[in-house]
Amino acid sequence: MSHHRAVALMVLVTLLWSIAGVVARQLDTAASFEITFWRSLFCALALSVALTLMRGPGLWRGLARAPWPVWFSGVCWSVMATAFMLAITLTTVANVLISMAIAPLITALFARIFLQHRLPARTWTAIGVAGVGIAWMFWKEAGTGLSLAGTVVAMAVPLAAALNFTILQHVGYGRARLPEGAAQDMLPAVLIGATLSAAFTLPLAYPFQASAHDLELLALLGSVQLALPCLMMIRLSRELSAPEIALLGLLEVLFGVSWAWLGAGETPGPSTLIGGALVLGALVANEALALLGRHARRPTKVHGAR
């Protein structure tokens, strides 16, 4: 796969992820845990079909014998899927997406705490600036109650994502340590996560109130918005560097806020715009400097050398 094609596909991934908020705003009667249950169930069904076609019946035998990191990753995926949709029902799409955008910096912080990875000064600065942005949003929303609760729930998504990546890297599932093709071994973790999320929210979703229209939209969210882009992203992690994926992933915030504004009439408030500018600015600066540093360290080819 060429680099340009990988970048284009990653942009498509963020575009698919970004439709969650605006689609959720079109639901008729489904709410809260029921939304999460149906989305996770449809995601699990779509992944079951896709992974069975990709791997054959051996997928299910291998799943039962999967090592603990795969199951731990599945639990993290479950937390991410559950907290995201619950947060969408509690606060604005912009607040949820901006809270999630801090995931790369939390991952870097966890890697320093648990794996003793050294962090450059630029990353510490970015963590501080992004923290100020999130704190600003929390402070301004403290009097709104429900919106604040949604932002708190949304923070579970980047925390679970950072813990997921840190643990997997610790036990040897980092991209740099994988043999060719082994990255696909983590695909079943997404299936485990969707299944656990559906099982956990099932008792809380009853009695069901979703209309036929709601089920159609939730099937779209489960298969097209969640299952497909997650499979694509895991595959693209073998083609793109972590800073590139982190930078391109920020497009989800821009796309998602735009969809919610155009399709659901959600205009971001001043606190969201200020906090979001601090978070996104810190992320862009940190990842851009990381990319520049990587390019600067590449050896220069001398003309005439063989």
N, C-alpha and C positions, 0 to 999 in steps of 0.2 A: 504494500500500500504506500503510495506517495505521501509526503508530508502535507502537501496542499489538500489532498483528499481527506486525510485524517483530520485536519483542522476544520474542513467543511462539515464533516460528519459530527465533530464535537459541537459545532454551532447548532446543527440539527438536534443533537441531544438536549442542549440547553433550551432550545425552542419547544421541544416536546415537554420537557419538565415544566416549563413556564406556564402552561395552560391550566394547571391545576386550580389556581385561584378563581379565574374567570369562569371555568366550567362549574366549579362548586357553587358559585353565586347564581347559577341558573337552575338549581334543584328546587323542586316544588315543596315536598314534605319531609324528605329525609334530613336528619340532623345529627350532629355530634358523633356518638359512637357508631350509629348505624352507617353513616357515611364511610367511616374508617373500615368497618367490617366488610361492606360490599366492595369497596375499592381493593382491599387486601385479598379478598376471596377471588375476585376476577383476575387480579395479578397472579395469584398462585395457580389458577387454572391455566392462564396463558403461558406461564413459565413451565408448567408441567408438560404441556403440549410441545412447546419449543425445545426444551431440553431433552425430552424423549426422542424427538426427531433428530436432534444433534448427536445424542449419545447412545440412543438405543435403550433397550430394557436394562442394560447394565447400570444405568443411572441410579435406579432405585436400590440395587444391591450395594453400589458404592456409597450411596447416601447413608445407609445404615452403618457402614464401617468408616465413615468420615472421621478424621481426627478432630479433637476438641476445638481447635481454632476455627474450623469451618462452622461448627455449631455456635461458638461464641460470636463469630461474625454474623450468623443468622439472627442471634438475639439483638445485636446492634442494629441490623437492618429492620427488625421488628419495631424497636423503639423509634427509629427514625420515621418509619411509615405511619405509626400510630400517632406520634406527637405532632407530625406535620399537619395531618388532616384535622386533628383536634384544634390545633392552633388557628387554622384557617377559619374555623367556625367561631372563634373567640375574639379575633382581632382582624385588622386589615391585612390584605395580601402583602403590602409593602413592609409592614412590621415583621411579618413572618420571614420574608425573603432576606431582609437586611440582617435579622438575627442569625439566619442560617449562613450568611456570607462570611461570618467570622470563623468558620470551621478550619480553614487552612492555618490560621494563627493559633487556634487552640491545639491543633495537631502538632505544630512546632513546639508549643509549650509543653505538651505531654511527652514529646520525644526528649525534651531536655530533662524533665523530671524523672521519667521512668527508664529511659534508655541512655541517659547521660550524653545525649547529642549536644554538641556545642552550637549555640545560636549566635549569628552575627549581630552586630549592634543594630543594623537596619531592622531586623526582625523584632528585637526587643522594643525598638521605637514604634514599629507598626502595631505590636500588641498593645502598647500603652495608648496610642491614638485611637485604635479601634475600641478599646475598653472604655475610653471617654465617650465615644459615640454611642455605644450601647447604654452606658450609665445615663447619658443625657436623655435617651428615649425612655428609660425606666423612670427617671425622675419626673419628666413632663407628663407621663401617663399614670403616675401614682394616684392621682385623684379620680381617674376614670374607672378603676376597679376591673371591669370585664376586659378592657383592652390590655391592661397590665397583665392580667392572668394569661391572656393569649401569648404575650411576648415571653413570659416565664416558661410556658409550655413549649414554645418554639425553640427556646435555648437548649432543650433536650436533644434536638436534632444535631446541631454541631458538636455537642458533647459526646453523643453516641458515635458520630462519625469519626471524631478524633480518637476516641478510645479504640474503636474498631481497627483503624489503620495502625495505631501504635502497637497493639497486641499482635496483629498479624506480622508486622515488620519484626517484632521481637523474636517470634518463633520461626522466622525464616521465610515468610511469604512476601517479603518486600520485592519490588520489581527487579532490583539489582541482583537478587539472589536466586531468581527463578530460572530454570532451564527453559529453552524454547518450547512454547505450547503449554507450560504448566500453569500460566495465569488463568486458564480456563477452569482450573480446579476450584476456583472460588465462585464460579457461577451458581452452584447449588445453594450457596449461602443466601442468595437473594430469595430463592424459593423457600428455604427454611424460614426466613424472616417474614415473608408474606403469609405463610401458613400460621406462624405463631401469632402474628398480628390479628388475623381473622379469628383464631381460636380464643384469644384473650378478649376481644371486643364483642364476641357473639353474645354472651350473657347480658352485657350492658346495652346491646343494641335492641334487645327484645322489649316490647312488641314492635315488629316492623311496621313502618309507616311509608316506606318509599313507594312512589308511584311507578308505573311502567316507564314513564319518561325519565324518572330519576335513575332507574336501573340501567337504561340505555347510556346515560351520561356517566354513571359509575363504572360501567363496563369499559367505556372509552378511557376513563382515568386509570383503571387497573391494567389494561393491556397496552394502550398506546402511550399514555402519559408516564407510566411507571415501569412496566415489564420491559418493553422494547428499548427505551433509552438506557436502562440499567445494564442490559446485556451489551449494548453498543459501547457504553462507557468502559466496562471492564475490558472489552476487546481493544479499545483505543488506548488504554493505559500502556499497552505494549508498543505503541507507535509514538506517543507524545510524552514529553517530560512532565514531571509533576508541576513545575511552575507554569508551563503552557496550559495544562488542564485547569489549574487554579484560576489563571487569568481568563480563559475562555468560559469557565464556569460562572464567572461574574455576570455574563450576559443573561443568565436566568433571572437575576434581579431586575435588569433593565427591561427584558421582555415581559416578565410577570407583572411588574408595576404598570407597564404600558397597557397590557391586556386588561387588567383590572380597571384601569382608568377609562379605556375606550369601551369595554364591554360590560362593565358593571357600575360605572360612575363613581369609583373610589378614587378620590383625589387625595394624595398624600398630604398630611398636615405638616406644619413648620418643624415640629420636633422630629418627625420622621425624615424630612429632607435634610435637616442639619446632622442628625445622627447618622443617617445613611451616607452622607457626603464624607464624614469622618471615617466611617468603616471602609467604604469603597476606595477612598483616596489612599488609606493606609495599605490596603491589599494591593492595589495597582502599583503603588510605589515599591512595595516590598518585592512583588513578583517580577516587576520590570527590572529592578536592580539585580535580582537573581539571574535573570536571563542574560543581562548584559555581562555579568560576571562570568557566566558559563562560556559565552562567546569570546570573552577576552582571554580565557585560559586555554582556548583551543590552539594547537600548534599552527604556526603560519607556514604554508608551503613555500619553499625557496625555489625560484625559477631555475630550471636546469637540473634540479635534484631528481634522483630516481629512487 
